[in-house]
Structure formats: C-alpha cells, structure tokens
Amino acid sequence: MEKTKRRFGDRKDGTLLRDLDSMHFIVPLLYPNRCDNEAFISERIDLTNLNAYLAKKNADDPKYPLKMFYVIVAAAAKACRLRPKMNRFIANKNVYQRNELTAAFVVKKEFSDSGAEALAKLRFEPGDTMDSIWAKVVAQITSGRSEQVDSSTESMDMFNRMPRFLSKFIVWVITRLDIHGWVPASLIETDPYYCTIVLTNLGSIKLHAGYHHLTNWGTNSVFVVVGEKKKRPFFDEEGHCEMRDSIDLGLTVDERIADGYYFSKTIRLVKKLLENPELLEQPLESEVDY
C-alpha cells in the first residue's frame, strides 16, 4: 500500500482512519471483539475457464505447475487491492487502513497425521501479476516444506519449552501488547493472523468449504476457505442444466470494516477474476470492469 507519514495514533502496521462516518466510528466502541462481528459469505465458482487457463499455463510442463490455489491467492489479493476497505482492521476499538497487502496460509510438510506444519506469508506489490505471485507462492511452499523453521513457529517452540506458569504469563503480556500493536515483529513475522487475508485449501484434503472463525488476536479481517473441486449442476436462464467443474469458497469477514453492499461487490469481483483468470495477467492495481 502507499506509504504515508506516520502520525500520532497510527500503528507500525496501519494508519488510523480519522474521517469515518459516525456509524463506523461508533460500532467498534460498542462491539470491540472481532469474533463477535463475523459475517459468513459463500460463493460457487464455475471452473470451466480456469481449467483451460491452467492447462495453457502448464502446457510447457514447468518445474512447478500453476495450481488453482495459486490463482485463488492472486484473485483475493487483486480484489483487496482494488477494494481497499477489505484491507482494514480494527484494534483497540479503532479502525486502521493496513500499510501492506499480505496473505498467509499453512504449508503441510507431509500429508500424514503426524506431519508438521509451517506458516507461509506473502507480501504483494501493486505491480504484481499472476506470474510474480505464482513465483512467490512456490517459494513459500518450498521453504515451508524444507527443514527451515519460520520465525513464528520458533517463537511458539520457545514458549513451549518454558515452565508453563512462565509461558502463560509472557503470552498474557503479549496479548496486552497486541491490543496496541506493540508486539515485537520477530514474534509475528509469519503469523497469519497479522495478514490481510488468511487462506486454507481444504479441497487439497478432500473437504468441503465452510465457515472458519476469525480471531481476536492479531489484525486479520478476511478468512477464505477453498473447498473441494467437484462437478455440480449449473442452470441457464431457460432452466437447462449442465454439470461443470466447480469449487465453493467460504469467506468469513469482520462486518465492521465495510457494509453489505461493499462485500457484495467484492465477491462479484473475485468471481469475475476466477471465471476470467486472464485478467490476473495484469498488475494488481489495474482496474477491472465487473
């Protein structure tokens, strides 16, 4: 996001919004907890064009093929870039515009019951395109599946080795710092709950899309669940049915950051991008007619 001079009341990760309308100013005072203000939205995506796009991009058999999840990451990032209210968060009863556009997801090191997990975090620039985001996602997945341990996991491991009474006290102190945005960057460098968007690809483990909660910890206001790819019925205006590949998306948002109309248009944009993925070849900042 564009950098502005930091003023009193701003945080290191967000700029305090000082010109809100009265309703959006009052609501965080009345309802301060993120988990008490969740709205769940579901959307079904026709994958006909996306399947063709992936086949075209992977025709040359690249070392790391472009996957549907990567395209969803790019579409979510572009939607949040073009719809800036989606990159807001509420902390300490104040509304902030986030300084960066970021996304996070969990990388499973091994698909087994005992397989460890790593945390992946992406930072986007206005000029990013599908190709640059593809490279960023692959780099994060490759790093996550290596022996390297991300900084947030290192921090959690450190607390886990302490006497329990001490780790509880330190975590309590950190949660107080979290309210004001004073948590050391080293502790939350890869923490997904300090990102614009958190994504989870449940389709990769054969689960349906569904609701996933937000958290009062951190600053995340948008959680995206990707469901399993399946053939489902689609009807035209005359009522004719055709079975097509599709996925369901489940989005949980903090309803305090925008209104229903704004969320509706954002979902319409995401749908447009996923059903016309060639639009993602343009930079994130390029406008889309939807």
Sine and cosine of phi, psi and omega as CSV:
sin_phi,cos_phi,sin_psi,cos_psi,sin_omega,cos_omega
0.00,0.00,0.33,-0.94,0.00,-1.00
-0.91,0.41,0.70,-0.71,-0.01,-1.00
-1.00,0.10,0.68,-0.73,0.07,-1.00
-0.83,-0.56,0.35,-0.94,0.01,-1.00
-0.90,0.43,0.76,-0.65,-0.05,-1.00
-0.95,0.31,0.73,-0.69,0.00,-1.00
-0.89,-0.46,0.22,-0.98,0.04,-1.00
-0.86,0.51,0.75,-0.66,-0.03,-1.00
0.98,-0.19,-0.34,0.94,0.06,-1.00
-0.96,0.27,0.36,-0.93,0.12,-0.99
-0.95,-0.32,0.22,-0.98,0.03,-1.00
-0.92,0.39,-0.39,0.92,-0.02,-1.00
-0.94,-0.33,0.04,1.00,-0.03,-1.00
-0.30,-0.95,0.44,-0.90,0.02,-1.00
-0.98,-0.21,0.81,-0.59,0.00,-1.00
-0.89,0.45,0.77,-0.64,0.03,-1.00
-1.00,0.05,0.89,-0.46,-0.12,-0.99
-0.97,-0.25,-0.04,1.00,-0.07,-1.00
-0.85,-0.53,0.57,0.82,0.01,-1.00
-0.94,0.34,0.46,-0.89,0.16,-0.99
-0.94,0.35,0.28,-0.96,-0.14,-0.99
-0.87,0.49,-0.60,0.80,-0.04,-1.00
-0.92,0.40,-0.72,0.69,-0.02,-1.00
-0.96,0.29,-0.27,0.96,0.14,-0.99
-0.98,0.20,-0.67,0.75,-0.09,-1.00
-0.97,0.23,-0.63,0.78,-0.12,-0.99
-0.81,0.59,-0.72,0.69,0.03,-1.00
-0.90,0.44,-0.42,0.91,0.05,-1.00
-0.95,0.30,-0.59,0.81,-0.01,-1.00
-0.99,0.14,-0.58,0.81,-0.07,-1.00
-0.79,-0.61,0.99,0.16,-0.16,-0.99
-0.98,0.21,-0.28,0.96,-0.11,-0.99
-0.99,-0.11,0.78,-0.63,-0.04,-1.00
-0.87,0.50,-0.66,0.75,-0.06,-1.00
-0.93,0.37,-0.28,0.96,0.05,-1.00
-1.00,0.04,-0.01,1.00,-0.11,-0.99
-0.75,-0.66,0.61,0.79,0.00,-1.00
-1.00,0.09,0.65,-0.76,0.16,-0.99
-0.84,-0.54,0.71,-0.70,-0.02,-1.00
-0.95,-0.32,0.74,-0.67,-0.01,-1.00
-0.77,-0.63,0.71,-0.70,0.06,-1.00
-0.86,-0.51,0.52,-0.85,-0.02,-1.00
-0.52,-0.85,0.66,-0.75,0.04,-1.00
-0.98,-0.21,0.72,-0.69,-0.07,-1.00
-0.91,-0.42,0.81,-0.59,0.11,-0.99
-0.97,0.25,0.84,-0.54,-0.11,-0.99
-0.99,-0.11,0.16,0.99,-0.07,-1.00
-0.82,0.58,-0.80,0.60,-0.02,-1.00
-0.95,0.32,-0.58,0.81,-0.01,-1.00
-0.92,0.40,-0.63,0.78,0.06,-1.00
-0.86,0.50,-0.69,0.72,0.00,-1.00
-0.91,0.41,-0.63,0.78,0.01,-1.00
-0.89,0.45,-0.70,0.71,0.01,-1.00
-0.90,0.44,-0.65,0.76,0.02,-1.00
-0.88,0.47,-0.64,0.77,0.01,-1.00
-0.92,0.39,-0.71,0.70,-0.04,-1.00
-0.92,0.39,-0.49,0.87,-0.06,-1.00
-0.98,-0.18,0.15,0.99,-0.07,-1.00
-0.87,0.49,-0.53,0.85,-0.02,-1.00
-1.00,0.05,0.18,0.98,0.06,-1.00
0.81,0.59,0.87,0.49,0.01,-1.00
-0.91,0.42,0.38,-0.92,-0.01,-1.00
-0.85,0.53,-0.65,0.76,0.03,-1.00
-0.87,-0.50,0.99,-0.10,-0.08,-1.00
-0.87,0.49,0.53,-0.85,0.12,-0.99
-0.95,0.32,0.76,-0.65,-0.03,-1.00
-0.90,-0.45,0.33,-0.94,-0.05,-1.00
-0.84,0.55,-0.64,0.77,-0.03,-1.00
-0.88,0.48,-0.61,0.79,0.00,-1.00
-0.90,0.44,-0.62,0.78,0.01,-1.00
-0.92,0.39,-0.62,0.79,0.03,-1.00
-0.90,0.43,-0.64,0.76,0.07,-1.00
-0.86,0.52,-0.73,0.68,-0.01,-1.00
-0.89,0.45,-0.66,0.75,0.00,-1.00
-0.91,0.41,-0.66,0.75,0.03,-1.00
-0.90,0.43,-0.65,0.76,0.01,-1.00
-0.91,0.42,-0.69,0.72,-0.01,-1.00
-0.91,0.41,-0.64,0.77,0.02,-1.00
-0.89,0.46,-0.66,0.75,0.00,-1.00
-0.95,0.30,-0.46,0.89,0.08,-1.00
-0.94,0.34,-0.69,0.73,-0.04,-1.00
-0.99,0.14,-0.29,0.96,0.00,-1.00
-0.85,-0.52,0.98,0.22,-0.22,-0.98
-0.88,0.47,-0.39,0.92,0.05,-1.00
-0.89,0.45,-0.39,0.92,0.04,-1.00
-0.94,0.34,-0.22,0.98,0.02,-1.00
-0.96,-0.28,0.53,0.85,0.10,-1.00
-0.97,-0.23,0.34,-0.94,0.12,-0.99
-0.54,-0.84,0.32,-0.95,-0.01,-1.00
-0.87,-0.49,0.80,-0.60,0.02,-1.00
-0.60,-0.80,0.68,-0.73,0.00,-1.00
0.81,0.59,0.59,0.81,0.07,-1.00
0.93,0.36,0.27,0.96,0.05,-1.00
-0.90,-0.43,0.47,-0.88,0.01,-1.00
-0.97,-0.22,0.76,-0.65,-0.04,-1.00
-0.83,-0.56,0.53,-0.85,0.21,-0.98
-1.00,-0.08,0.84,-0.54,-0.07,-1.00
-0.92,0.40,0.60,-0.80,-0.05,-1.00
-0.98,0.19,-0.38,0.92,0.00,-1.00
-0.81,-0.59,0.35,-0.94,0.15,-0.99
-0.96,-0.28,0.89,-0.45,-0.14,-0.99
-0.69,-0.72,0.36,-0.93,0.09,-1.00
-0.61,-0.79,0.41,-0.91,-0.02,-1.00
-0.57,-0.82,0.45,-0.89,0.09,-1.00
-0.40,-0.92,0.26,-0.97,0.00,-1.00
-1.00,-0.10,0.70,-0.72,0.06,-1.00
-0.96,-0.27,0.86,-0.52,0.07,-1.00
-0.99,0.12,0.88,-0.48,-0.04,-1.00
-0.92,0.39,-0.52,0.85,-0.02,-1.00
-0.44,-0.90,0.72,-0.70,-0.02,-1.00
-0.99,0.15,0.99,0.15,0.05,-1.00
-0.47,-0.88,0.25,-0.97,-0.01,-1.00
-0.87,0.49,-0.52,0.86,-0.05,-1.00
-0.98,-0.18,0.06,1.00,-0.04,-1.00
-0.90,0.44,0.74,-0.67,0.00,-1.00
-0.97,0.26,0.24,-0.97,0.01,-1.00
-0.83,-0.56,0.50,-0.86,0.09,-1.00
-0.81,-0.58,0.38,-0.93,-0.02,-1.00
-0.97,-0.23,0.76,-0.65,-0.01,-1.00
-0.91,-0.42,0.66,-0.75,0.00,-1.00
-0.71,-0.71,0.74,-0.67,0.00,-1.00
-0.91,-0.42,0.64,-0.77,0.13,-0.99
-0.90,-0.43,0.76,-0.65,-0.08,-1.00
-0.95,-0.30,0.54,-0.84,0.10,-1.00
-0.93,-0.36,0.42,-0.91,-0.02,-1.00
-0.82,0.57,-0.50,0.86,-0.04,-1.00
-1.00,0.02,0.03,1.00,0.00,-1.00
-0.89,0.46,0.61,-0.80,0.07,-1.00
-0.83,-0.55,-0.02,-1.00,0.02,-1.00
-0.83,0.56,-0.66,0.75,-0.05,-1.00
-0.91,0.42,-0.69,0.73,-0.02,-1.00
-0.95,0.32,-0.57,0.82,0.05,-1.00
-0.94,0.35,-0.63,0.78,0.09,-1.00
-0.80,0.60,-0.75,0.66,-0.01,-1.00
-0.90,0.45,-0.64,0.77,-0.01,-1.00
-0.91,0.41,-0.67,0.74,0.00,-1.00
-0.91,0.42,-0.71,0.71,0.01,-1.00
-0.87,0.50,-0.67,0.74,0.00,-1.00
-0.88,0.47,-0.66,0.75,-0.01,-1.00
-0.93,0.37,-0.66,0.75,0.00,-1.00
-0.92,0.40,-0.68,0.74,0.02,-1.00
-0.88,0.47,-0.70,0.72,0.03,-1.00
-0.91,0.42,-0.66,0.75,-0.03,-1.00
-0.90,0.44,-0.52,0.85,-0.03,-1.00
-1.00,-0.01,0.01,1.00,0.07,-1.00
-1.00,0.10,-0.08,-1.00,0.03,-1.00
-0.98,0.19,-0.17,0.99,-0.01,-1.00
-0.91,0.42,0.65,-0.76,0.00,-1.00
-0.95,-0.30,0.78,-0.62,-0.01,-1.00
-0.95,0.32,0.34,-0.94,-0.15,-0.99
-0.90,0.43,-0.61,0.79,0.00,-1.00
-0.92,0.40,-0.64,0.77,0.05,-1.00
-0.92,0.40,-0.62,0.78,0.07,-1.00
-0.85,0.52,-0.67,0.74,0.01,-1.00
-0.90,0.44,-0.69,0.72,0.02,-1.00
-0.90,0.44,-0.64,0.77,0.04,-1.00
-0.88,0.47,-0.62,0.78,0.00,-1.00
-0.89,0.47,-0.72,0.69,0.01,-1.00
-0.90,0.43,-0.56,0.83,-0.05,-1.00
-0.93,0.37,-0.40,0.92,-0.01,-1.00
-1.00,0.06,-0.21,0.98,-0.02,-1.00
-0.98,0.20,0.32,-0.95,0.21,-0.98
-0.84,0.55,0.61,-0.79,-0.16,-0.99
-0.87,0.49,-0.64,0.77,-0.02,-1.00
-0.89,0.45,-0.58,0.82,-0.02,-1.00
-0.96,0.29,-0.69,0.72,0.00,-1.00
-0.90,0.43,-0.60,0.80,0.04,-1.00
-0.89,0.45,-0.67,0.74,-0.01,-1.00
-0.92,0.40,-0.70,0.71,-0.03,-1.00
-0.91,0.42,-0.67,0.74,0.03,-1.00
-0.90,0.43,-0.60,0.80,0.07,-1.00
-0.87,0.49,-0.69,0.72,0.04,-1.00
-0.88,0.47,-0.68,0.73,-0.02,-1.00
-0.90,0.44,-0.61,0.79,0.03,-1.00
-0.91,0.41,-0.50,0.86,0.09,-1.00
-0.94,0.33,-0.64,0.77,0.05,-1.00
-0.91,0.42,-0.58,0.81,-0.01,-1.00
-0.84,0.54,-0.60,0.80,-0.03,-1.00
-0.85,0.53,-0.59,0.80,-0.07,-1.00
-0.98,-0.20,0.01,1.00,-0.01,-1.00
0.97,0.23,0.49,0.87,-0.06,-1.00
-0.97,-0.26,0.18,0.98,0.01,-1.00
-0.92,0.39,0.74,-0.68,0.02,-1.00
-0.82,0.57,0.70,-0.71,-0.05,-1.00
-0.85,0.52,-0.53,0.85,-0.03,-1.00
-0.90,0.44,-0.45,0.89,-0.02,-1.00
-0.99,0.16,-0.43,0.90,-0.13,-0.99
-0.86,-0.51,0.28,0.96,-0.09,-1.00
-0.80,0.60,-0.67,0.75,-0.01,-1.00
-0.90,-0.44,0.29,0.96,0.00,-1.00
-0.93,0.38,0.88,-0.48,-0.04,-1.00
-0.89,0.45,-0.43,0.90,-0.06,-1.00
-0.99,0.14,0.14,0.99,0.18,-0.98
-0.93,-0.38,0.53,0.85,-0.05,-1.00
-0.86,-0.51,0.34,-0.94,0.10,-0.99
-0.87,0.50,-0.78,0.63,-0.09,-1.00
-0.78,-0.63,0.72,-0.70,0.22,-0.98
-0.93,-0.36,0.74,-0.67,0.00,-1.00
-0.85,-0.52,0.56,-0.83,0.13,-0.99
-0.70,-0.72,0.77,-0.64,-0.07,-1.00
-0.99,-0.14,0.99,0.15,-0.01,-1.00
-0.95,0.33,-0.36,0.93,0.04,-1.00
-0.87,0.48,-0.49,0.87,-0.01,-1.00
-0.93,0.38,-0.31,0.95,0.05,-1.00
-0.89,-0.46,0.39,0.92,0.14,-0.99
0.90,0.44,0.64,0.77,0.08,-1.00
-0.91,-0.42,0.41,-0.91,0.05,-1.00
-0.98,0.22,0.40,-0.91,0.14,-0.99
-0.94,0.34,0.50,-0.86,0.01,-1.00
-0.23,-0.97,-0.17,-0.98,-0.02,-1.00
-0.96,0.28,0.66,-0.75,0.19,-0.98
-0.72,-0.69,0.73,-0.68,-0.07,-1.00
-0.92,0.38,0.38,-0.93,0.27,-0.96
-1.00,0.05,-0.03,-1.00,0.05,-1.00
-0.73,-0.68,0.46,-0.89,0.09,-1.00
-0.98,0.21,-0.33,0.94,0.11,-0.99
-0.97,0.25,0.60,-0.80,0.10,-1.00
0.98,0.18,-0.42,-0.91,-0.13,-0.99
-0.72,-0.70,0.08,1.00,-0.08,-1.00
-0.92,0.38,0.75,-0.67,-0.02,-1.00
-0.89,-0.46,-0.09,1.00,-0.06,-1.00
-0.67,-0.74,0.85,-0.53,0.05,-1.00
-0.85,-0.53,0.79,-0.62,-0.06,-1.00
-0.89,-0.46,0.82,-0.57,0.06,-1.00
-0.95,-0.33,0.81,-0.59,0.01,-1.00
-0.98,-0.22,0.83,-0.56,-0.04,-1.00
-1.00,-0.01,-0.09,-1.00,-0.06,-1.00
-0.97,0.24,0.64,-0.77,0.08,-1.00
-0.95,0.30,0.82,-0.57,-0.02,-1.00
-0.53,-0.85,0.35,-0.94,0.14,-0.99
-0.99,0.14,0.76,-0.65,-0.01,-1.00
-0.66,-0.75,0.36,-0.93,-0.04,-1.00
-0.98,0.22,0.68,-0.74,0.13,-0.99
-0.82,-0.57,0.69,-0.73,-0.07,-1.00
-0.92,-0.39,0.67,-0.74,0.10,-0.99
-1.00,0.04,-0.04,-1.00,-0.08,-1.00
-0.91,0.42,-0.36,0.93,0.00,-1.00
-1.00,-0.07,0.04,1.00,0.06,-1.00
1.00,0.02,0.12,0.99,0.04,-1.00
-0.97,0.25,0.65,-0.76,-0.09,-1.00
-0.96,-0.28,0.64,-0.77,0.09,-1.00
-0.66,-0.75,0.72,-0.69,0.03,-1.00
-0.99,0.10,0.80,-0.59,-0.02,-1.00
-0.70,-0.71,0.45,-0.90,0.14,-0.99
-0.90,0.44,0.65,-0.76,-0.02,-1.00
-0.42,-0.91,0.27,-0.96,0.17,-0.98
-0.73,-0.69,0.42,-0.91,0.14,-0.99
-0.96,-0.26,0.67,-0.74,0.11,-0.99
-0.94,-0.35,0.68,-0.74,0.12,-0.99
-0.89,-0.45,0.84,-0.54,-0.04,-1.00
-0.88,-0.47,0.80,-0.60,0.14,-0.99
-0.94,-0.33,0.81,-0.59,-0.06,-1.00
-0.78,-0.62,0.42,-0.91,0.14,-0.99
-0.99,0.17,0.94,-0.33,-0.13,-0.99
-0.93,0.37,-0.14,0.99,-0.02,-1.00
-0.98,0.19,-0.30,0.96,-0.10,-0.99
-0.99,0.14,-0.28,0.96,-0.01,-1.00
-0.32,-0.95,-0.02,-1.00,0.04,-1.00
-0.95,-0.30,0.10,-1.00,-0.07,-1.00
-0.86,0.51,-0.61,0.80,0.00,-1.00
-0.90,0.44,-0.66,0.75,-0.01,-1.00
-0.90,0.43,-0.69,0.72,0.04,-1.00
-0.89,0.46,-0.66,0.75,-0.02,-1.00
-0.86,0.50,-0.72,0.70,0.00,-1.00
-0.92,0.38,-0.55,0.84,0.02,-1.00
-0.91,0.41,-0.70,0.72,0.03,-1.00
-0.90,0.44,-0.62,0.79,0.04,-1.00
-0.88,0.47,-0.63,0.78,0.03,-1.00
-0.92,0.39,-0.70,0.71,0.03,-1.00
-0.85,0.52,-0.71,0.70,0.02,-1.00
-0.87,0.49,-0.70,0.72,0.02,-1.00
-0.86,0.51,-0.70,0.72,-0.03,-1.00
-0.92,0.39,-0.66,0.75,-0.04,-1.00
-0.96,0.26,-0.48,0.88,0.02,-1.00
-1.00,-0.01,-0.11,0.99,0.10,-1.00
-0.66,-0.75,0.91,0.41,-0.20,-0.98
-0.91,0.42,-0.29,0.96,0.06,-1.00
-0.88,0.48,-0.36,0.93,0.07,-1.00
-0.89,0.46,-0.39,0.92,-0.01,-1.00
-0.98,0.20,-0.10,0.99,0.10,-0.99
-0.95,0.32,-0.34,0.94,0.04,-1.00
-1.00,0.08,0.41,-0.91,0.01,-1.00
-0.84,0.54,0.44,-0.90,-0.01,-1.00
-0.82,0.57,-0.55,0.84,-0.07,-1.00
-0.98,0.18,-0.12,0.99,0.01,-1.00
-0.95,0.30,0.76,-0.65,-0.04,-1.00
-0.93,0.36,0.43,-0.90,0.00,-1.00
-0.78,-0.63,0.69,-0.72,0.07,-1.00
-1.00,0.05,0.93,-0.36,-0.03,-1.00
-0.71,-0.71,0.00,0.00,0.00,0.00
